[in-house]
Amino acid sequence: MKMRFTKLLLLLALLHFSKLASGQSTDSTKSILNLSGTINANNNGFSLVPTFSLGDPAVQTGFNISGNKGRLSFHPQFWYSMLDYKPWSFIFIWRYKLVKKEKFEFILGTHAPAVNFKSATVTEDDVVKDVVKARRFYPALEILPYYHVNKNVSLSFYYLFGTGIEKEVESKNNFLSLRADFNDIPLTRQLYLRFNPQVYYLRIDDLDGFYTATGLTLAHRQWPISVGAMSNIKLKSDIVTKGFEWNVGVTYAFGKEFVEQ
């Protein structure tokens, strides 16, 4: 039933953006709908919010669906375990650009919904069964102001608030992050690096902590495949988390523009 509901949400989103695209006045060369995404396979699926962490090899897919002039965008994410192919997290992110300038953007967003899955065992009629529990977080709200220093460098502040619904994750989560994105550090004519450091504060109910995280990606201008690594270091925290986490992975990126002829 939950899987049917997830597919219905995705279908409605696609229909929404298709209608939005077809209703815009464009010429024969202007895109009316942009679809892009990534597929990442890594050795350790972890999340900066420990409630969402998997701790096993994972596949993480993410999509970006937006119109060429519209301010609304849709970013569904589907994460799976590579060991047993069970779902890890499904996150349906909706974002709206409240302010859209050349140098500055102010984005409001919501996760509607965010679902994290947990493997568990239950006993029914003296029979032990393996099940996957869905743990919902709602509402989840985002605030994301961006300052673009230039086309390859940006600074941002990110705030996320989410509430767990099920009793085992019934908590209030506050996540605040200061980020820098360096999207094109040239190594050769074709090879370049992306460097994405951040420091963040995490509060779960009455427990809190400070952390730093870093992403580093090696990419080729002509290839859709890149290699990257992520790390997360606990600076000072009351929350039960690992002091250091890391992963390495391979990412395939794709994109498509739909135009009206």
HELIX and SHEET records of a PDB file:
HELIX    1   1 LYS A    2  SER A   22  1                                  21    
HELIX    2   2 PRO A   50  PHE A   52  5                                   3    
HELIX    3   3 LYS A  167  VAL A  169  5                                   3    
SHEET    1   A13 SER A  31  ASN A  42  0                                        
SHEET    2   A13 ALA A  58  GLY A  67 -1                                        
SHEET    3   A13 LEU A  72  SER A  81 -1                                        
SHEET    4   A13 PRO A  87  LYS A 100 -1                                        
SHEET    5   A13 PHE A 104  GLU A 124 -1                                        
SHEET    6   A13 VAL A 127  HIS A 148 -1                                        
SHEET    7   A13 VAL A 153  GLY A 164 -1                                        
SHEET    8   A13 LYS A 172  PRO A 186 -1                                        
SHEET    9   A13 LEU A 191  ILE A 204 -1                                        
SHEET   10   A13 LEU A 207  HIS A 220 -1                                        
SHEET   11   A13 ILE A 225  SER A 237 -1                                        
SHEET   12   A13 PHE A 244  VAL A 259 -1                                        
SHEET   13   A13 SER A  31  ASN A  42 -1                                        
END                                                                             
